[in-house]
Amino acid sequence: MAGALLTVGIVDQATKVYAEIAERLGKSKGLMDAIGQQLVSSTLRRFQTQTGPDGKKWAPLSKSTLKQRGANAKALQASGRLRQSITFRSTSRSVEVGSNLIYAALMQMGGTIDHYAMGKVLRLRQVEIERKDGTTATVTRFAKGKHKIAEARQVEVAAHSVTVPARPYIGLSESDQRSISALAHDYLMGAS
């Protein structure tokens, strides 16, 4: 899994004992699947509450983003792809929770996107636009859409970068740790 990933290792002594006993009884894959499902659910709730595993609120959206998406927009939910990509993979000894989206790690840890660093050069084009009154004008802009290109030459502009604040959505909260211990206990005792 590329992007952002959390691998859960069993750390508290009681859960470790339960996991070892479950493994000896041949039930550990089922336990790891249950833990994976629990952690995916917990991660998805963070998109609703806009908080990290540590309980801290995510950084608010910038004014320009709110202007673009609307006043009620929420972080990490522009298209819903990141939320929908959260999944888990388990073995009899571990669980990995994460996303395979290329930008998942950036959203988790934050960072700066530099278009030059991404192998892209931003270029301006002179394009011909039609005004509401029917006249045309030639303007310099990033050409997209159905504009006619008035001039084929491109002009290189200064590097453009965007800084994205960290908004951790993957991780173990205290509640997750308690849930994992309870799942291990219940699974071993036959409740699951």
PATISE-282016 format. One record per residue (C-alpha): residue number from 0; x, z, y. Coordinates in steps of 0.5 Angstrom, whole numbers, plus 2048, in hexadecimal, padded with zeros to 3 digits. Layout:
% residues N
<pt><seq>NUM</seq><px>X</px><pz>Z</pz><py>Y</py></pt>
...
***
This chain:
% residues 192
<pt><seq>0</seq><px>800</px><pz>800</pz><py>800</py></pt>
<pt><seq>1</seq><px>803</px><pz>7FE</pz><py>807</py></pt>
<pt><seq>2</seq><px>801</px><pz>800</pz><py>80E</py></pt>
<pt><seq>3</seq><px>7FF</px><pz>808</pz><py>80E</py></pt>
<pt><seq>4</seq><px>800</px><pz>80C</pz><py>807</py></pt>
<pt><seq>5</seq><px>7FF</px><pz>813</pz><py>805</py></pt>
<pt><seq>6</seq><px>802</px><pz>815</pz><py>7FE</py></pt>
<pt><seq>7</seq><px>7FF</px><pz>81C</pz><py>7FC</py></pt>
<pt><seq>8</seq><px>803</px><pz>821</pz><py>7F8</py></pt>
<pt><seq>9</seq><px>801</px><pz>827</pz><py>7F6</py></pt>
<pt><seq>10</seq><px>804</px><pz>82D</pz><py>7F9</py></pt>
<pt><seq>11</seq><px>800</px><pz>833</pz><py>7F9</py></pt>
<pt><seq>12</seq><px>801</px><pz>837</pz><py>7F2</py></pt>
<pt><seq>13</seq><px>7FA</px><pz>838</pz><py>7F0</py></pt>
<pt><seq>14</seq><px>7F9</px><pz>830</pz><py>7F0</py></pt>
<pt><seq>15</seq><px>800</px><pz>82F</pz><py>7ED</py></pt>
<pt><seq>16</seq><px>7FE</px><pz>833</pz><py>7E7</py></pt>
<pt><seq>17</seq><px>7F7</px><pz>82F</pz><py>7E7</py></pt>
<pt><seq>18</seq><px>7FA</px><pz>829</pz><py>7E7</py></pt>
<pt><seq>19</seq><px>7FF</px><pz>82A</pz><py>7E2</py></pt>
<pt><seq>20</seq><px>7FA</px><pz>82D</pz><py>7DD</py></pt>
<pt><seq>21</seq><px>7F5</px><pz>827</pz><py>7DF</py></pt>
<pt><seq>22</seq><px>7FB</px><pz>822</pz><py>7DD</py></pt>
<pt><seq>23</seq><px>7FC</px><pz>825</pz><py>7D6</py></pt>
<pt><seq>24</seq><px>7F5</px><pz>825</pz><py>7D5</py></pt>
<pt><seq>25</seq><px>7F5</px><pz>81D</pz><py>7D7</py></pt>
<pt><seq>26</seq><px>7F0</px><pz>81E</pz><py>7DC</py></pt>
<pt><seq>27</seq><px>7F5</px><pz>81D</pz><py>7E2</py></pt>
<pt><seq>28</seq><px>7F3</px><pz>816</pz><py>7E4</py></pt>
<pt><seq>29</seq><px>7EC</px><pz>818</pz><py>7E5</py></pt>
<pt><seq>30</seq><px>7EE</px><pz>81E</pz><py>7EA</py></pt>
<pt><seq>31</seq><px>7F3</px><pz>819</pz><py>7EE</py></pt>
<pt><seq>32</seq><px>7ED</px><pz>815</pz><py>7EF</py></pt>
<pt><seq>33</seq><px>7E8</px><pz>81A</pz><py>7F1</py></pt>
<pt><seq>34</seq><px>7EE</px><pz>81C</pz><py>7F6</py></pt>
<pt><seq>35</seq><px>7EF</px><pz>815</pz><py>7F8</py></pt>
<pt><seq>36</seq><px>7E7</px><pz>815</pz><py>7FA</py></pt>
<pt><seq>37</seq><px>7E7</px><pz>81B</pz><py>7FD</py></pt>
<pt><seq>38</seq><px>7ED</px><pz>819</pz><py>802</py></pt>
<pt><seq>39</seq><px>7EA</px><pz>812</pz><py>803</py></pt>
<pt><seq>40</seq><px>7E3</px><pz>816</pz><py>805</py></pt>
<pt><seq>41</seq><px>7E7</px><pz>81B</pz><py>80A</py></pt>
<pt><seq>42</seq><px>7EB</px><pz>815</pz><py>80D</py></pt>
<pt><seq>43</seq><px>7E5</px><pz>811</pz><py>80F</py></pt>
<pt><seq>44</seq><px>7E1</px><pz>817</pz><py>812</py></pt>
<pt><seq>45</seq><px>7E7</px><pz>817</pz><py>817</py></pt>
<pt><seq>46</seq><px>7E5</px><pz>811</pz><py>819</py></pt>
<pt><seq>47</seq><px>7DE</px><pz>814</pz><py>81B</py></pt>
<pt><seq>48</seq><px>7E1</px><pz>81A</pz><py>81E</py></pt>
<pt><seq>49</seq><px>7E7</px><pz>817</pz><py>821</py></pt>
<pt><seq>50</seq><px>7EC</px><pz>81D</pz><py>81F</py></pt>
<pt><seq>51</seq><px>7F2</px><pz>81D</pz><py>81B</py></pt>
<pt><seq>52</seq><px>7F4</px><pz>821</pz><py>815</py></pt>
<pt><seq>53</seq><px>7F6</px><pz>826</pz><py>819</py></pt>
<pt><seq>54</seq><px>7F0</px><pz>827</pz><py>81D</py></pt>
<pt><seq>55</seq><px>7F2</px><pz>824</pz><py>823</py></pt>
<pt><seq>56</seq><px>7EE</px><pz>81F</pz><py>827</py></pt>
<pt><seq>57</seq><px>7F1</px><pz>818</pz><py>827</py></pt>
<pt><seq>58</seq><px>7F3</px><pz>815</pz><py>82E</py></pt>
<pt><seq>59</seq><px>7EE</px><pz>812</pz><py>832</py></pt>
<pt><seq>60</seq><px>7ED</px><pz>80B</pz><py>833</py></pt>
<pt><seq>61</seq><px>7F0</px><pz>808</pz><py>839</py></pt>
<pt><seq>62</seq><px>7EC</px><pz>806</pz><py>83F</py></pt>
<pt><seq>63</seq><px>7ED</px><pz>7FF</pz><py>83E</py></pt>
<pt><seq>64</seq><px>7EB</px><pz>7FF</pz><py>836</py></pt>
<pt><seq>65</seq><px>7E5</px><pz>803</pz><py>838</py></pt>
<pt><seq>66</seq><px>7E3</px><pz>7FE</pz><py>83D</py></pt>
<pt><seq>67</seq><px>7E4</px><pz>7F8</pz><py>838</py></pt>
<pt><seq>68</seq><px>7E1</px><pz>7FB</pz><py>832</py></pt>
<pt><seq>69</seq><px>7DB</px><pz>800</pz><py>836</py></pt>
<pt><seq>70</seq><px>7DB</px><pz>807</pz><py>838</py></pt>
<pt><seq>71</seq><px>7D9</px><pz>809</pz><py>831</py></pt>
<pt><seq>72</seq><px>7DF</px><pz>806</pz><py>82E</py></pt>
<pt><seq>73</seq><px>7E2</px><pz>80A</pz><py>829</py></pt>
<pt><seq>74</seq><px>7EA</px><pz>80A</pz><py>827</py></pt>
<pt><seq>75</seq><px>7EC</px><pz>806</pz><py>821</py></pt>
<pt><seq>76</seq><px>7E5</px><pz>803</pz><py>820</py></pt>
<pt><seq>77</seq><px>7E5</px><pz>7FC</pz><py>824</py></pt>
<pt><seq>78</seq><px>7E4</px><pz>7F8</pz><py>81E</py></pt>
<pt><seq>79</seq><px>7E3</px><pz>7FD</pz><py>818</py></pt>
<pt><seq>80</seq><px>7E8</px><pz>7FA</pz><py>814</py></pt>
<pt><seq>81</seq><px>7ED</px><pz>800</pz><py>814</py></pt>
<pt><seq>82</seq><px>7E8</px><pz>805</pz><py>812</py></pt>
<pt><seq>83</seq><px>7E5</px><pz>800</pz><py>80C</py></pt>
<pt><seq>84</seq><px>7EC</px><pz>7FF</pz><py>80A</py></pt>
<pt><seq>85</seq><px>7ED</px><pz>807</pz><py>808</py></pt>
<pt><seq>86</seq><px>7EE</px><pz>807</pz><py>800</py></pt>
<pt><seq>87</seq><px>7F2</px><pz>80B</pz><py>7FB</py></pt>
<pt><seq>88</seq><px>7F6</px><pz>80A</pz><py>7F5</py></pt>
<pt><seq>89</seq><px>7F8</px><pz>80F</pz><py>7F0</py></pt>
<pt><seq>90</seq><px>7FC</px><pz>810</pz><py>7EA</py></pt>
<pt><seq>91</seq><px>7FC</px><pz>816</pz><py>7E5</py></pt>
<pt><seq>92</seq><px>801</px><pz>819</pz><py>7EA</py></pt>
<pt><seq>93</seq><px>7FF</px><pz>817</pz><py>7F1</py></pt>
<pt><seq>94</seq><px>7FA</px><pz>815</pz><py>7F6</py></pt>
<pt><seq>95</seq><px>7FC</px><pz>810</pz><py>7FB</py></pt>
<pt><seq>96</seq><px>7F7</px><pz>80F</pz><py>801</py></pt>
<pt><seq>97</seq><px>7F8</px><pz>80A</pz><py>806</py></pt>
<pt><seq>98</seq><px>7F6</px><pz>803</pz><py>809</py></pt>
<pt><seq>99</seq><px>7FA</px><pz>7FC</pz><py>808</py></pt>
<pt><seq>100</seq><px>7F9</px><pz>7FA</pz><py>80F</py></pt>
<pt><seq>101</seq><px>7FF</px><pz>7F8</pz><py>813</py></pt>
<pt><seq>102</seq><px>7FD</px><pz>7FC</pz><py>819</py></pt>
<pt><seq>103</seq><px>7FB</px><pz>802</pz><py>815</py></pt>
<pt><seq>104</seq><px>801</px><pz>806</pz><py>816</py></pt>
<pt><seq>105</seq><px>801</px><pz>804</pz><py>81D</py></pt>
<pt><seq>106</seq><px>7FB</px><pz>807</pz><py>81E</py></pt>
<pt><seq>107</seq><px>7FD</px><pz>80D</pz><py>81A</py></pt>
<pt><seq>108</seq><px>803</px><pz>80F</pz><py>81D</py></pt>
<pt><seq>109</seq><px>803</px><pz>80B</pz><py>824</py></pt>
<pt><seq>110</seq><px>808</px><pz>807</pz><py>827</py></pt>
<pt><seq>111</seq><px>809</px><pz>801</pz><py>82C</py></pt>
<pt><seq>112</seq><px>807</px><pz>7FA</pz><py>82A</py></pt>
<pt><seq>113</seq><px>80C</px><pz>7F5</pz><py>82D</py></pt>
<pt><seq>114</seq><px>80A</px><pz>7EE</pz><py>82D</py></pt>
<pt><seq>115</seq><px>811</px><pz>7EB</pz><py>82D</py></pt>
<pt><seq>116</seq><px>813</px><pz>7F0</pz><py>827</py></pt>
<pt><seq>117</seq><px>80D</px><pz>7ED</pz><py>823</py></pt>
<pt><seq>118</seq><px>810</px><pz>7E6</pz><py>823</py></pt>
<pt><seq>119</seq><px>80B</px><pz>7E4</pz><py>829</py></pt>
<pt><seq>120</seq><px>80D</px><pz>7E1</pz><py>82F</py></pt>
<pt><seq>121</seq><px>807</px><pz>7E2</pz><py>834</py></pt>
<pt><seq>122</seq><px>806</px><pz>7DB</pz><py>838</py></pt>
<pt><seq>123</seq><px>802</px><pz>7D9</pz><py>83E</py></pt>
<pt><seq>124</seq><px>7FF</px><pz>7D2</pz><py>83E</py></pt>
<pt><seq>125</seq><px>7FB</px><pz>7CF</pz><py>844</py></pt>
<pt><seq>126</seq><px>7F4</px><pz>7CE</pz><py>842</py></pt>
<pt><seq>127</seq><px>7EF</px><pz>7CA</pz><py>845</py></pt>
<pt><seq>128</seq><px>7E8</px><pz>7CE</pz><py>846</py></pt>
<pt><seq>129</seq><px>7E1</px><pz>7CC</pz><py>848</py></pt>
<pt><seq>130</seq><px>7DE</px><pz>7D0</pz><py>84D</py></pt>
<pt><seq>131</seq><px>7D7</px><pz>7D2</pz><py>84D</py></pt>
<pt><seq>132</seq><px>7D6</px><pz>7CD</pz><py>853</py></pt>
<pt><seq>133</seq><px>7D8</px><pz>7C7</pz><py>84F</py></pt>
<pt><seq>134</seq><px>7DF</px><pz>7C7</pz><py>852</py></pt>
<pt><seq>135</seq><px>7E5</px><pz>7C8</pz><py>84E</py></pt>
<pt><seq>136</seq><px>7EC</px><pz>7CC</pz><py>850</py></pt>
<pt><seq>137</seq><px>7F3</px><pz>7CC</pz><py>84D</py></pt>
<pt><seq>138</seq><px>7F5</px><pz>7D3</pz><py>84B</py></pt>
<pt><seq>139</seq><px>7FB</px><pz>7D7</pz><py>848</py></pt>
<pt><seq>140</seq><px>7F9</px><pz>7DB</pz><py>842</py></pt>
<pt><seq>141</seq><px>7F9</px><pz>7DC</pz><py>83B</py></pt>
<pt><seq>142</seq><px>7F6</px><pz>7D6</pz><py>838</py></pt>
<pt><seq>143</seq><px>7F0</px><pz>7D8</pz><py>833</py></pt>
<pt><seq>144</seq><px>7EA</px><pz>7D5</pz><py>831</py></pt>
<pt><seq>145</seq><px>7E7</px><pz>7CE</pz><py>834</py></pt>
<pt><seq>146</seq><px>7EB</px><pz>7CD</pz><py>83A</py></pt>
<pt><seq>147</seq><px>7EE</px><pz>7C7</pz><py>83B</py></pt>
<pt><seq>148</seq><px>7F6</px><pz>7C7</pz><py>83C</py></pt>
<pt><seq>149</seq><px>7F7</px><pz>7C4</pz><py>843</py></pt>
<pt><seq>150</seq><px>7FF</px><pz>7C4</pz><py>842</py></pt>
<pt><seq>151</seq><px>803</px><pz>7C5</pz><py>83B</py></pt>
<pt><seq>152</seq><px>809</px><pz>7C9</pz><py>83D</py></pt>
<pt><seq>153</seq><px>809</px><pz>7D0</pz><py>83C</py></pt>
<pt><seq>154</seq><px>80C</px><pz>7D6</pz><py>840</py></pt>
<pt><seq>155</seq><px>80F</px><pz>7DC</pz><py>83D</py></pt>
<pt><seq>156</seq><px>80D</px><pz>7E2</pz><py>840</py></pt>
<pt><seq>157</seq><px>810</px><pz>7E9</pz><py>840</py></pt>
<pt><seq>158</seq><px>80F</px><pz>7ED</pz><py>839</py></pt>
<pt><seq>159</seq><px>808</px><pz>7F1</pz><py>838</py></pt>
<pt><seq>160</seq><px>808</px><pz>7F7</pz><py>835</py></pt>
<pt><seq>161</seq><px>802</px><pz>7FC</pz><py>833</py></pt>
<pt><seq>162</seq><px>803</px><pz>803</pz><py>831</py></pt>
<pt><seq>163</seq><px>7FE</px><pz>806</pz><py>82C</py></pt>
<pt><seq>164</seq><px>7FE</px><pz>80D</pz><py>82B</py></pt>
<pt><seq>165</seq><px>7FE</px><pz>811</pz><py>824</py></pt>
<pt><seq>166</seq><px>7F7</px><pz>812</pz><py>821</py></pt>
<pt><seq>167</seq><px>7F9</px><pz>815</pz><py>81B</py></pt>
<pt><seq>168</seq><px>7F3</px><pz>814</pz><py>816</py></pt>
<pt><seq>169</seq><px>7F7</px><pz>814</pz><py>80F</py></pt>
<pt><seq>170</seq><px>7F9</px><pz>81B</pz><py>80D</py></pt>
<pt><seq>171</seq><px>7F7</px><pz>822</pz><py>80A</py></pt>
<pt><seq>172</seq><px>7F3</px><pz>827</pz><py>80E</py></pt>
<pt><seq>173</seq><px>7F3</px><pz>82E</pz><py>80C</py></pt>
<pt><seq>174</seq><px>7EC</px><pz>82C</pz><py>809</py></pt>
<pt><seq>175</seq><px>7EE</px><pz>827</pz><py>805</py></pt>
<pt><seq>176</seq><px>7F3</px><pz>82B</pz><py>802</py></pt>
<pt><seq>177</seq><px>7EE</px><pz>830</pz><py>800</py></pt>
<pt><seq>178</seq><px>7EA</px><pz>82B</pz><py>7FD</py></pt>
<pt><seq>179</seq><px>7EF</px><pz>828</pz><py>7F9</py></pt>
<pt><seq>180</seq><px>7F0</px><pz>82F</pz><py>7F6</py></pt>
<pt><seq>181</seq><px>7E9</px><pz>830</pz><py>7F5</py></pt>
<pt><seq>182</seq><px>7E9</px><pz>829</pz><py>7F2</py></pt>
<pt><seq>183</seq><px>7EE</px><pz>82B</pz><py>7ED</py></pt>
<pt><seq>184</seq><px>7EB</px><pz>831</pz><py>7EB</py></pt>
<pt><seq>185</seq><px>7E4</px><pz>82E</pz><py>7EA</py></pt>
<pt><seq>186</seq><px>7E7</px><pz>828</pz><py>7E6</py></pt>
<pt><seq>187</seq><px>7EB</px><pz>82C</pz><py>7E2</py></pt>
<pt><seq>188</seq><px>7E5</px><pz>831</pz><py>7E0</py></pt>
<pt><seq>189</seq><px>7E1</px><pz>82B</pz><py>7DE</py></pt>
<pt><seq>190</seq><px>7DC</px><pz>82B</pz><py>7E5</py></pt>
<pt><seq>191</seq><px>7DE</px><pz>824</pz><py>7E6</py></pt>
***
